Amino acid sequence: MNIKGKTALITGGANGIGYLYAKELLRNGLKCVYIMDLPNSEGDVAVTKLEAEFGKSRAVFLVCDVSKAKDFELTFKEVLDACKDLDILINNAGIMNDSRWEFMIDLNLKALVRGTLMAIDHMGKHKGGKGGTVVNIASTVGLNAYPYFPVYCATKHAVIGFSSSIQELYEKTCVRILTMCPAVTITALITECANKALEIMDKDELIADIKKRPSQSAEHVARALMDLIEKGDNGAIWVCAKGEPPYAIKRPTYSDYRIFQ
Ligand SMILES: NC(=O)c1ccc[n+]([C@@H]2O[C@H](COP(=O)([O-])OP(=O)(O)OC[C@H]3O[C@@H](n4cnc5c(N)ncnc54)[C@H](O)[C@@H]3O)[C@@H](O)[C@H]2O)c1
């Protein structure tokens, strides 16, 4: 996909990796990025910075808590009314907070499902749309166990299960479903996670575990995402870890898990 002249929407794009996705897409010729984020996210500051670097009207901030169904639906409609044609949706908003696990499921999973379905409805050829791309942000912990944040881990497994299933509709919809799995990336999600685990977790062990995992910059993940959007086939799942070049993965089927052959 050549993103020149295209329009994208990024949830949770005011800070962290989401903000750098916006920057990287604009640098590569995106016409306009819409950012949905919380009222206290300083999304207006993010947009001011993006416009200073890439020019007026290239970035728009909309206050929206995507975990709230009505709020997300209405704000999504606002974006469609403003831009007419949305080409790319990046379902990025997410938290790692097992102490608020029910809310985290609303955000990490339900909002991502809702966003994907709304995008398919708008972009889908079956509804007269011209096709498009949805990128769902999972995590490498969606591919493995992660004992310190079991519920977060479950939400990311669910993102991969959902994305790799709904991508089967591509022939009907012409909406590409891509999944990005970053490993530890230095943002507030990581640096502020120590007090967000379940009460049963040992905080010192958790901190030690995170410290020993190789980390990478958010800029690196943003470049990898750009690559994925440009080159990824429908259904692609990419891993971006340790600051190394991203790579596509193939998931095993259940018989590959069999212990005794
Ligand atoms: N940082 C990592 O190590 C890492 C690794 C793998 C996956 N991820 C995933 O990448 C995504 C972004 O994470 P990050 O590290 O940039 O986090 P971050 O905390 O730095 O940024 C998250 C952004 O989402 C926004 N947000 C939070 N709740 C929201 C809501 N209800 N509605 C709208 N916006 C909301 C925040 O205001 C913030 O701008 C998440 O889905 C996360 O799970 C992060």
The ligand as an ORCA input file, in Angstrom:
! r2SCAN-3c Opt
* xyz 0 1
  N       4.945     -0.247     25.459
  C       5.054     -1.559     25.264
  O       6.015     -2.214     25.726
  C       4.039     -2.291     24.421
  C       4.361     -3.596     23.992
  C       3.415     -4.298     23.240
  C       2.207     -3.716     22.921
  N       1.932     -2.450     23.352
  C       0.615     -1.906     23.007
  O       0.779     -0.708     22.270
  C      -0.369      0.134     22.499
  C       0.116      1.516     22.903
  O       0.859      1.392     24.102
  P       1.897      2.495     24.609
  O       3.062      1.764     25.146
  O       2.102      3.529     23.576
  O       1.054      3.088     25.844
  P       0.990      4.582     26.431
  O       0.427      4.426     27.790
  O       2.299      5.262     26.265
  O      -0.070      5.309     25.452
  C      -1.394      4.864     25.389
  C      -2.274      5.954     24.812
  O      -3.628      5.450     24.807
  C      -4.473      6.430     25.381
  N      -5.647      5.808     25.981
  C      -5.710      5.093     27.134
  N      -6.967      4.749     27.401
  C      -7.730      5.224     26.390
  C      -9.109      5.195     26.098
  N      -9.973      4.599     26.939
  N      -9.558      5.788     24.973
  C      -8.694      6.420     24.123
  N      -7.361      6.484     24.354
  C      -6.889      5.901     25.478
  C      -3.594      7.131     26.411
  O      -4.139      8.404     26.789
  C      -2.281      7.245     25.652
  O      -2.264      8.379     24.823
  C      -1.217     -0.572     23.546
  O      -2.250     -1.296     22.921
  C      -0.235     -1.532     24.195
  O      -0.872     -2.656     24.769
  C       2.810     -1.717     24.083
*
